[in-house]
Amino acid sequence: MKPLVAASLVLLCFNLPSHAQDLLKPTDQQPLVENVSDQALEADTAVTAEGEITAIDAARERVTIAHGPVPSLKWPENRTAFRARPEQLHDLKVGDRVAFSFQADGSGAALVAIEKR
């Protein structure tokens, strides 16, 4: 009986790393903000901040904003490139002070709304 218990423990020990790796895999595949439709970007789930536009890349639909800390996301003061729709970029220029709201995920952030200050 002891050899059977010992053999079972040895097999269990060798199999644990594969189980541990499975536990680290995501269980549900939620879409990234980039893949979410514009209608899904809702103001009630957005984070707000203020900052200054430091770069605009209309071709890539990006605006870079130097912003203060965002405590709800534990973001420090930083410069962040936000995904933006062309109509959001229309009247903006580098140096504009703005108030904005956005949604963030692991791969970046997308503007929900932006306005000059």
N, CA, C and O atoms as a GROMACS GRO file, in nm:
protein
  468
    1MET      N    1   0.082  -0.119   0.000
    1MET     CA    2   0.000   0.000   0.000
    1MET      C    3   0.087   0.126   0.000
    1MET      O    4   0.053   0.222  -0.069
    2LYS      N    5   0.198   0.127   0.076
    2LYS     CA    6   0.286   0.244   0.080
    2LYS      C    7   0.344   0.276  -0.058
    2LYS      O    8   0.352   0.394  -0.094
    3PRO      N    9   0.386   0.176  -0.137
    3PRO     CA   10   0.437   0.209  -0.270
    3PRO      C   11   0.331   0.276  -0.359
    3PRO      O   12   0.363   0.364  -0.438
    4LEU      N   13   0.205   0.234  -0.345
    4LEU     CA   14   0.099   0.292  -0.424
    4LEU      C   15   0.077   0.439  -0.386
    4LEU      O   16   0.060   0.524  -0.474
    5VAL      N   17   0.078   0.470  -0.257
    5VAL     CA   18   0.061   0.607  -0.209
    5VAL      C   19   0.180   0.692  -0.255
    5VAL      O   20   0.162   0.804  -0.301
    6ALA      N   21   0.301   0.638  -0.242
    6ALA     CA   22   0.421   0.711  -0.283
    6ALA      C   23   0.417   0.740  -0.433
    6ALA      O   24   0.449   0.851  -0.475
    7ALA      N   25   0.380   0.642  -0.513
    7ALA     CA   26   0.372   0.661  -0.657
    7ALA      C   27   0.266   0.766  -0.693
    7ALA      O   28   0.286   0.847  -0.783
    8SER      N   29   0.155   0.764  -0.623
    8SER     CA   30   0.050   0.862  -0.649
    8SER      C   31   0.097   1.003  -0.616
    8SER      O   32   0.068   1.097  -0.690
    9LEU      N   33   0.169   1.019  -0.505
    9LEU     CA   34   0.221   1.150  -0.467
    9LEU      C   35   0.323   1.201  -0.568
    9LEU      O   36   0.325   1.320  -0.601
   10VAL      N   37   0.409   1.112  -0.616
   10VAL     CA   38   0.508   1.151  -0.716
   10VAL      C   39   0.438   1.198  -0.843
   10VAL      O   40   0.474   1.302  -0.898
   11LEU      N   41   0.340   1.123  -0.889
   11LEU     CA   42   0.266   1.162  -1.010
   11LEU      C   43   0.193   1.295  -0.989
   11LEU      O   44   0.189   1.379  -1.080
   12LEU      N   45   0.137   1.314  -0.873
   12LEU     CA   46   0.067   1.437  -0.842
   12LEU      C   47   0.162   1.557  -0.845
   12LEU      O   48   0.128   1.663  -0.897
   13CYS      N   49   0.280   1.539  -0.788
   13CYS     CA   50   0.378   1.648  -0.784
   13CYS      C   51   0.424   1.687  -0.925
   13CYS      O   52   0.443   1.805  -0.953
   14PHE      N   53   0.441   1.590  -1.012
   14PHE     CA   54   0.484   1.621  -1.149
   14PHE      C   55   0.372   1.684  -1.231
   14PHE      O   56   0.400   1.752  -1.330
   15ASN      N   57   0.249   1.664  -1.193
   15ASN     CA   58   0.136   1.715  -1.268
   15ASN      C   59   0.092   1.854  -1.220
   15ASN      O   60   0.017   1.920  -1.291
   16LEU      N   61   0.135   1.898  -1.103
   16LEU     CA   62   0.093   2.026  -1.047
   16LEU      C   63   0.129   2.147  -1.134
   16LEU      O   64   0.045   2.236  -1.150
   17PRO      N   65   0.249   2.154  -1.192
   17PRO     CA   66   0.279   2.272  -1.272
   17PRO      C   67   0.182   2.293  -1.388
   17PRO      O   68   0.147   2.407  -1.419
   18SER      N   69   0.137   2.186  -1.451
   18SER     CA   70   0.043   2.203  -1.562
   18SER      C   71  -0.091   2.255  -1.512
   18SER      O   72  -0.156   2.334  -1.580
   19HIS      N   73  -0.134   2.212  -1.394
   19HIS     CA   74  -0.258   2.263  -1.336
   19HIS      C   75  -0.242   2.409  -1.296
   19HIS      O   76  -0.334   2.489  -1.313
   20ALA      N   77  -0.126   2.445  -1.244
   20ALA     CA   78  -0.102   2.583  -1.205
   20ALA      C   79  -0.106   2.674  -1.328
   20ALA      O   80  -0.159   2.785  -1.321
   21GLN      N   81  -0.050   2.628  -1.440
   21GLN     CA   82  -0.054   2.709  -1.562
   21GLN      C   83  -0.197   2.727  -1.610
   21GLN      O   84  -0.233   2.835  -1.657
   22ASP      N   85  -0.280   2.623  -1.598
   22ASP     CA   86  -0.419   2.635  -1.638
   22ASP      C   87  -0.493   2.738  -1.554
   22ASP      O   88  -0.582   2.807  -1.604
   23LEU      N   89  -0.457   2.750  -1.427
   23LEU     CA   90  -0.523   2.846  -1.339
   23LEU      C   91  -0.489   2.990  -1.378
   23LEU      O   92  -0.566   3.082  -1.349
   24LEU      N   93  -0.374   3.009  -1.443
   24LEU     CA   94  -0.334   3.143  -1.483
   24LEU      C   95  -0.397   3.187  -1.613
   24LEU      O   96  -0.393   3.306  -1.645
   25LYS      N   97  -0.455   3.096  -1.688
   25LYS     CA   98  -0.518   3.131  -1.814
   25LYS      C   99  -0.652   3.200  -1.788
   25LYS      O  100  -0.724   3.162  -1.695
   26PRO      N  101  -0.686   3.300  -1.870
   26PRO     CA  102  -0.817   3.365  -1.852
   26PRO      C  103  -0.929   3.266  -1.882
   26PRO      O  104  -0.919   3.184  -1.973
   27THR      N  105  -1.034   3.277  -1.804
   27THR     CA  106  -1.146   3.185  -1.821
   27THR      C  107  -1.249   3.236  -1.919
   27THR      O  108  -1.324   3.157  -1.977
   28ASP      N  109  -1.254   3.368  -1.939
   28ASP     CA  110  -1.348   3.422  -2.036
   28ASP      C  111  -1.275   3.520  -2.126
   28ASP      O  112  -1.186   3.592  -2.081
   29GLN      N  113  -1.311   3.522  -2.248
   29GLN     CA  114  -1.246   3.609  -2.345
   29GLN      C  115  -1.328   3.736  -2.362
   29GLN      O  116  -1.422   3.739  -2.442
   30GLN      N  117  -1.293   3.840  -2.288
   30GLN     CA  118  -1.363   3.967  -2.301
   30GLN      C  119  -1.292   4.048  -2.409
   30GLN      O  120  -1.169   4.046  -2.417
   31PRO      N  121  -1.368   4.119  -2.492
   31PRO     CA  122  -1.306   4.197  -2.597
   31PRO      C  123  -1.228   4.315  -2.540
   31PRO      O  124  -1.263   4.368  -2.435
   32LEU      N  125  -1.122   4.355  -2.612
   32LEU     CA  126  -1.046   4.472  -2.573
   32LEU      C  127  -1.127   4.596  -2.609
   32LEU      O  128  -1.216   4.590  -2.694
   33VAL      N  129  -1.098   4.706  -2.544
   33VAL     CA  130  -1.170   4.829  -2.572
   33VAL      C  131  -1.161   4.862  -2.720
   33VAL      O  132  -1.257   4.913  -2.778
   34GLU      N  133  -1.046   4.834  -2.783
   34GLU     CA  134  -1.027   4.866  -2.924
   34GLU      C  135  -1.128   4.793  -3.012
   34GLU      O  136  -1.165   4.843  -3.118
   35ASN      N  137  -1.174   4.676  -2.968
   35ASN     CA  138  -1.267   4.596  -3.047
   35ASN      C  139  -1.412   4.621  -3.010
   35ASN      O  140  -1.502   4.561  -3.070
   36VAL      N  141  -1.437   4.707  -2.915
   36VAL     CA  142  -1.573   4.734  -2.870
   36VAL      C  143  -1.630   4.844  -2.959
   36VAL      O  144  -1.560   4.937  -2.996
   37SER      N  145  -1.757   4.833  -2.992
   37SER     CA  146  -1.820   4.935  -3.076
   37SER      C  147  -1.827   5.067  -3.001
   37SER      O  148  -1.820   5.071  -2.878
   38ASP      N  149  -1.840   5.176  -3.078
   38ASP     CA  150  -1.849   5.309  -3.018
   38ASP      C  151  -1.966   5.319  -2.922
   38ASP      O  152  -1.956   5.389  -2.821
   39GLN      N  153  -2.074   5.250  -2.950
   39GLN     CA  154  -2.190   5.256  -2.862
   39GLN      C  155  -2.160   5.195  -2.725
   39GLN      O  156  -2.223   5.230  -2.626
   40ALA      N  157  -2.064   5.103  -2.720
   40ALA     CA  158  -2.031   5.038  -2.593
   40ALA      C  159  -1.947   5.126  -2.503
   40ALA      O  160  -1.936   5.100  -2.383
   41LEU      N  161  -1.886   5.232  -2.559
   41LEU     CA  162  -1.807   5.323  -2.478
   41LEU      C  163  -1.903   5.420  -2.411
   41LEU      O  164  -1.943   5.520  -2.471
   42GLU      N  165  -1.938   5.391  -2.290
   42GLU     CA  166  -2.041   5.467  -2.220
   42GLU      C  167  -1.980   5.555  -2.112
   42GLU      O  168  -1.884   5.516  -2.045
   43ALA      N  169  -2.035   5.673  -2.097
   43ALA     CA  170  -1.983   5.770  -2.001
   43ALA      C  171  -1.994   5.720  -1.857
   43ALA      O  172  -1.912   5.758  -1.774
   44ASP      N  173  -2.093   5.637  -1.825
   44ASP     CA  174  -2.110   5.595  -1.686
   44ASP      C  175  -2.002   5.498  -1.640
   44ASP      O  176  -1.986   5.478  -1.520
   45THR      N  177  -1.926   5.439  -1.731
   45THR     CA  178  -1.816   5.350  -1.692
   45THR      C  179  -1.682   5.413  -1.723
   45THR      O  180  -1.578   5.348  -1.708
   46ALA      N  181  -1.682   5.538  -1.767
   46ALA     CA  182  -1.560   5.605  -1.806
   46ALA      C  183  -1.492   5.673  -1.687
   46ALA      O  184  -1.556   5.703  -1.586
   47VAL      N  185  -1.364   5.696  -1.702
   47VAL     CA  186  -1.282   5.766  -1.604
   47VAL      C  187  -1.257   5.906  -1.659
   47VAL      O  188  -1.237   5.921  -1.779
   48THR      N  189  -1.258   6.007  -1.573
   48THR     CA  190  -1.236   6.144  -1.619
   48THR      C  191  -1.099   6.194  -1.575
   48THR      O  192  -1.045   6.152  -1.473
   49ALA      N  193  -1.045   6.286  -1.654
   49ALA     CA  194  -0.915   6.346  -1.623
   49ALA      C  195  -0.904   6.478  -1.699
   49ALA      O  196  -0.989   6.511  -1.782
   50GLU      N  197  -0.797   6.552  -1.671
   50GLU     CA  198  -0.765   6.674  -1.742
   50GLU      C  199  -0.620   6.670  -1.781
   50GLU      O  200  -0.538   6.604  -1.716
   51GLY      N  201  -0.587   6.742  -1.889
   51GLY     CA  202  -0.449   6.743  -1.932
   51GLY      C  203  -0.426   6.835  -2.049
   51GLY      O  204  -0.511   6.918  -2.081
   52GLU      N  205  -0.310   6.818  -2.113
   52GLU     CA  206  -0.271   6.900  -2.227
   52GLU      C  207  -0.232   6.808  -2.342
   52GLU      O  208  -0.158   6.712  -2.324
   53ILE      N  209  -0.283   6.839  -2.461
   53ILE     CA  210  -0.251   6.759  -2.579
   53ILE      C  211  -0.106   6.783  -2.619
   53ILE      O  212  -0.064   6.897  -2.637
   54THR      N  213  -0.030   6.675  -2.632
   54THR     CA  214   0.110   6.685  -2.672
   54THR      C  215   0.135   6.632  -2.813
   54THR      O  216   0.239   6.663  -2.872
   55ALA      N  217   0.042   6.554  -2.868
   55ALA     CA  218   0.058   6.502  -3.004
   55ALA      C  219  -0.078   6.456  -3.056
   55ALA      O  220  -0.163   6.408  -2.981
   56ILE      N  221  -0.095   6.471  -3.188
   56ILE     CA  222  -0.215   6.422  -3.254
   56ILE      C  223  -0.170   6.345  -3.378
   56ILE      O  224  -0.096   6.398  -3.461
   57ASP      N  225  -0.216   6.222  -3.391
   57ASP     CA  226  -0.188   6.140  -3.509
   57ASP      C  227  -0.322   6.100  -3.569
   57ASP      O  228  -0.377   5.994  -3.537
   58ALA      N  229  -0.375   6.187  -3.656
   58ALA     CA  230  -0.507   6.163  -3.714
   58ALA      C  231  -0.510   6.035  -3.798
   58ALA      O  232  -0.611   5.965  -3.799
   59ALA      N  233  -0.401   6.003  -3.866
   59ALA     CA  234  -0.396   5.883  -3.950
   59ALA      C  235  -0.414   5.756  -3.868
   59ALA      O  236  -0.478   5.661  -3.912
   60ARG      N  237  -0.357   5.755  -3.748
   60ARG     CA  238  -0.368   5.637  -3.660
   60ARG      C  239  -0.482   5.652  -3.560
   60ARG      O  240  -0.504   5.562  -3.478
   61GLU      N  241  -0.554   5.764  -3.566
   61GLU     CA  242  -0.664   5.794  -3.474
   61GLU      C  243  -0.618   5.786  -3.328
   61GLU      O  244  -0.675   5.714  -3.247
   62ARG      N  245  -0.513   5.863  -3.299
   62ARG     CA  246  -0.455   5.869  -3.164
   62ARG      C  247  -0.433   6.014  -3.124
   62ARG      O  248  -0.400   6.099  -3.207
   63VAL      N  249  -0.452   6.042  -2.997
   63VAL     CA  250  -0.417   6.171  -2.939
   63VAL      C  251  -0.340   6.143  -2.811
   63VAL      O  252  -0.383   6.063  -2.728
   64THR      N  253  -0.226   6.209  -2.794
   64THR     CA  254  -0.145   6.190  -2.675
   64THR      C  255  -0.170   6.308  -2.582
   64THR      O  256  -0.163   6.424  -2.622
   65ILE      N  257  -0.200   6.275  -2.457
   65ILE     CA  258  -0.234   6.377  -2.358
   65ILE      C  259  -0.145   6.360  -2.235
   65ILE      O  260  -0.134   6.252  -2.179
   66ALA      N  261  -0.080   6.471  -2.195
   66ALA     CA  262  -0.006   6.475  -2.068
   66ALA      C  263  -0.111   6.504  -1.961
   66ALA      O  264  -0.172   6.610  -1.961
   67HIS      N  265  -0.130   6.410  -1.872
   67HIS     CA  266  -0.237   6.422  -1.772
   67HIS      C  267  -0.183   6.401  -1.632
   67HIS      O  268  -0.074   6.347  -1.612
   68GLY      N  269  -0.261   6.445  -1.536
   68GLY     CA  270  -0.226   6.424  -1.396
   68GLY      C  271  -0.256   6.281  -1.354
   68GLY      O  272  -0.298   6.200  -1.437
   69PRO      N  273  -0.235   6.249  -1.227
   69PRO     CA  274  -0.263   6.114  -1.178
   69PRO      C  275  -0.411   6.078  -1.196
   69PRO      O  276  -0.499   6.164  -1.190
   70VAL      N  277  -0.436   5.950  -1.219
   70VAL     CA  278  -0.573   5.898  -1.228
   70VAL      C  279  -0.586   5.796  -1.115
   70VAL      O  280  -0.561   5.677  -1.135
   71PRO      N  281  -0.627   5.842  -0.995
   71PRO     CA  282  -0.629   5.755  -0.877
   71PRO      C  283  -0.714   5.629  -0.893
   71PRO      O  284  -0.676   5.524  -0.842
   72SER      N  285  -0.827   5.638  -0.962
   72SER     CA  286  -0.914   5.520  -0.973
   72SER      C  287  -0.849   5.406  -1.050
   72SER      O  288  -0.887   5.290  -1.032
   73LEU      N  289  -0.751   5.437  -1.135
   73LEU     CA  290  -0.679   5.333  -1.209
   73LEU      C  291  -0.538   5.312  -1.156
   73LEU      O  292  -0.462   5.229  -1.206
   74LYS      N  293  -0.502   5.391  -1.054
   74LYS     CA  294  -0.367   5.389  -0.997
   74LYS      C  295  -0.263   5.426  -1.102
   74LYS      O  296  -0.152   5.373  -1.102
   75TRP      N  297  -0.301   5.519  -1.191
   75TRP     CA  298  -0.208   5.571  -1.291
   75TRP      C  299  -0.137   5.692  -1.234
   75TRP      O  300  -0.202   5.778  -1.174
   76PRO      N  301  -0.006   5.701  -1.250
   76PRO     CA  302   0.065   5.823  -1.208
   76PRO      C  303   0.049   5.931  -1.314
   76PRO      O  304  -0.006   5.907  -1.422
   77GLU      N  305   0.098   6.050  -1.284
   77GLU     CA  306   0.104   6.155  -1.384
   77GLU      C  307   0.184   6.100  -1.502
   77GLU      O  308   0.288   6.038  -1.482
   78ASN      N  309   0.135   6.122  -1.624
   78ASN     CA  310   0.198   6.056  -1.738
   78ASN      C  311   0.152   6.119  -1.868
   78ASN      O  312   0.069   6.210  -1.869
   79ARG      N  313   0.208   6.071  -1.977
   79ARG     CA  314   0.160   6.100  -2.112
   79ARG      C  315   0.103   5.971  -2.166
   79ARG      O  316   0.169   5.867  -2.163
   80THR      N  317  -0.020   5.976  -2.215
   80THR     CA  318  -0.086   5.856  -2.264
   80THR      C  319  -0.142   5.882  -2.403
   80THR      O  320  -0.200   5.987  -2.430
   81ALA      N  321  -0.123   5.784  -2.492
   81ALA     CA  322  -0.181   5.791  -2.625
   81ALA      C  323  -0.317   5.722  -2.619
   81ALA      O  324  -0.326   5.603  -2.590
   82PHE      N  325  -0.423   5.797  -2.646
   82PHE     CA  326  -0.559   5.746  -2.641
   82PHE      C  327  -0.610   5.722  -2.783
   82PHE      O  328  -0.583   5.800  -2.874
   83ARG      N  329  -0.684   5.613  -2.800
   83ARG     CA  330  -0.754   5.592  -2.926
   83ARG      C  331  -0.867   5.694  -2.933
   83ARG      O  332  -0.932   5.722  -2.832
   84ALA      N  333  -0.890   5.751  -3.051
   84ALA     CA  334  -0.993   5.854  -3.066
   84ALA      C  335  -1.058   5.841  -3.203
   84ALA      O  336  -0.995   5.801  -3.301
   85ARG      N  337  -1.186   5.874  -3.207
   85ARG     CA  338  -1.257   5.876  -3.335
   85ARG      C  339  -1.222   6.005  -3.409
   85ARG      O  340  -1.193   6.106  -3.344
   86PRO      N  341  -1.225   6.006  -3.541
   86PRO     CA  342  -1.189   6.127  -3.617
   86PRO      C  343  -1.267   6.251  -3.574
   86PRO      O  344  -1.211   6.360  -3.568
   87GLU      N  345  -1.396   6.236  -3.545
   87GLU     CA  346  -1.475   6.352  -3.505
   87GLU      C  347  -1.430   6.409  -3.370
   87GLU      O  348  -1.452   6.527  -3.342
   88GLN      N  349  -1.368   6.325  -3.286
   88GLN     CA  350  -1.318   6.375  -3.158
   88GLN      C  351  -1.192   6.460  -3.178
   88GLN      O  352  -1.164   6.548  -3.097
   89LEU      N  353  -1.117   6.434  -3.283
   89LEU     CA  354  -0.991   6.503  -3.307
   89LEU      C  355  -1.009   6.631  -3.390
   89LEU      O  356  -0.916   6.711  -3.402
   90HIS      N  357  -1.126   6.650  -3.445
   90HIS     CA  358  -1.152   6.755  -3.544
   90HIS      C  359  -1.100   6.894  -3.506
   90HIS      O  360  -1.025   6.952  -3.583
   91ASP      N  361  -1.136   6.947  -3.392
   91ASP     CA  362  -1.099   7.084  -3.355
   91ASP      C  363  -0.984   7.093  -3.256
   91ASP      O  364  -0.960   7.199  -3.198
   92LEU      N  365  -0.913   6.986  -3.236
   92LEU     CA  366  -0.806   6.985  -3.137
   92LEU      C  367  -0.671   7.018  -3.201
   92LEU      O  368  -0.649   6.991  -3.319
   93LYS      N  369  -0.582   7.077  -3.120
   93LYS     CA  370  -0.445   7.099  -3.167
   93LYS      C  371  -0.349   7.081  -3.049
   93LYS      O  372  -0.390   7.088  -2.933
   94VAL      N  373  -0.223   7.058  -3.080
   94VAL     CA  374  -0.120   7.042  -2.977
   94VAL      C  375  -0.116   7.168  -2.892
   94VAL      O  376  -0.119   7.280  -2.944
   95GLY      N  377  -0.111   7.149  -2.761
   95GLY     CA  378  -0.109   7.261  -2.666
   95GLY      C  379  -0.244   7.290  -2.604
   95GLY      O  380  -0.251   7.361  -2.503
   96ASP      N  381  -0.353   7.236  -2.661
   96ASP     CA  382  -0.486   7.258  -2.603
   96ASP      C  383  -0.496   7.192  -2.466
   96ASP      O  384  -0.454   7.078  -2.448
   97ARG      N  385  -0.553   7.266  -2.370
   97ARG     CA  386  -0.588   7.208  -2.240
   97ARG      C  387  -0.724   7.144  -2.258
   97ARG      O  388  -0.814   7.205  -2.316
   98VAL      N  389  -0.741   7.020  -2.208
   98VAL     CA  390  -0.866   6.947  -2.229
   98VAL      C  391  -0.912   6.876  -2.102
   98VAL      O  392  -0.831   6.840  -2.016
   99ALA      N  393  -1.042   6.856  -2.094
   99ALA     CA  394  -1.102   6.766  -1.997
   99ALA      C  395  -1.153   6.649  -2.081
   99ALA      O  396  -1.208   6.670  -2.189
  100PHE      N  397  -1.134   6.528  -2.033
  100PHE     CA  398  -1.171   6.413  -2.114
  100PHE      C  399  -1.214   6.296  -2.026
  100PHE      O  400  -1.182   6.290  -1.908
  101SER      N  401  -1.288   6.205  -2.087
  101SER     CA  402  -1.324   6.080  -2.021
  101SER      C  403  -1.282   5.968  -2.114
  101SER      O  404  -1.281   5.983  -2.236
  102PHE      N  405  -1.248   5.854  -2.054
  102PHE     CA  406  -1.196   5.743  -2.132
  102PHE      C  407  -1.224   5.611  -2.062
  102PHE      O  408  -1.257   5.606  -1.943
  103GLN      N  409  -1.212   5.506  -2.138
  103GLN     CA  410  -1.218   5.370  -2.082
  103GLN      C  411  -1.083   5.305  -2.109
  103GLN      O  412  -1.027   5.318  -2.218
  104ALA      N  413  -1.031   5.235  -2.009
  104ALA     CA  414  -0.901   5.172  -2.020
  104ALA      C  415  -0.913   5.021  -2.010
  104ALA      O  416  -1.003   4.968  -1.945
  105ASP      N  417  -0.819   4.954  -2.076
  105ASP     CA  418  -0.806   4.810  -2.062
  105ASP      C  419  -0.657   4.778  -2.061
  105ASP      O  420  -0.574   4.868  -2.058
  106GLY      N  421  -0.624   4.652  -2.063
  106GLY     CA  422  -0.484   4.612  -2.055
  106GLY      C  423  -0.399   4.660  -2.170
  106GLY      O  424  -0.277   4.670  -2.156
  107SER      N  425  -0.458   4.690  -2.284
  107SER     CA  426  -0.379   4.728  -2.401
  107SER      C  427  -0.381   4.878  -2.429
  107SER      O  428  -0.321   4.921  -2.528
  108GLY      N  429  -0.446   4.956  -2.349
  108GLY     CA  430  -0.449   5.100  -2.373
  108GLY      C  431  -0.578   5.162  -2.326
  108GLY      O  432  -0.643   5.111  -2.235
  109ALA      N  433  -0.615   5.273  -2.391
  109ALA     CA  434  -0.735   5.345  -2.350
  109ALA      C  435  -0.799   5.412  -2.471
  109ALA      O  436  -0.730   5.449  -2.567
  110ALA      N  437  -0.930   5.428  -2.465
  110ALA     CA  438  -1.006   5.491  -2.573
  110ALA      C  439  -1.086   5.607  -2.516
  110ALA      O  440  -1.149   5.594  -2.410
  111LEU      N  441  -1.084   5.719  -2.587
  111LEU     CA  442  -1.162   5.835  -2.544
  111LEU      C  443  -1.311   5.808  -2.557
  111LEU      O  444  -1.356   5.747  -2.654
  112VAL      N  445  -1.385   5.853  -2.458
  112VAL     CA  446  -1.530   5.852  -2.465
  112VAL      C  447  -1.575   5.993  -2.505
  112VAL      O  448  -1.661   6.010  -2.592
  113ALA      N  449  -1.514   6.093  -2.441
  113ALA     CA  450  -1.547   6.233  -2.471
  113ALA      C  451  -1.425   6.319  -2.442
  113ALA      O  452  -1.341   6.284  -2.360
  114ILE      N  453  -1.417   6.432  -2.513
  114ILE     CA  454  -1.307   6.526  -2.492
  114ILE      C  455  -1.357   6.666  -2.525
  114ILE      O  456  -1.431   6.685  -2.621
  115GLU      N  457  -1.315   6.766  -2.442
  115GLU     CA  458  -1.352   6.904  -2.470
  115GLU      C  459  -1.241   6.996  -2.427
  115GLU      O  460  -1.171   6.969  -2.329
  116LYS      N  461  -1.224   7.106  -2.501
  116LYS     CA  462  -1.124   7.206  -2.468
  116LYS      C  463  -1.162   7.279  -2.340
  116LYS      O  464  -1.281   7.294  -2.310
  117ARG      N  465  -1.062   7.323  -2.267
  117ARG     CA  466  -1.084   7.404  -2.144
  117ARG      C  467  -1.042   7.545  -2.169
  117ARG      O  468  -1.052   7.629  -2.079
   0.00000   0.00000   0.00000
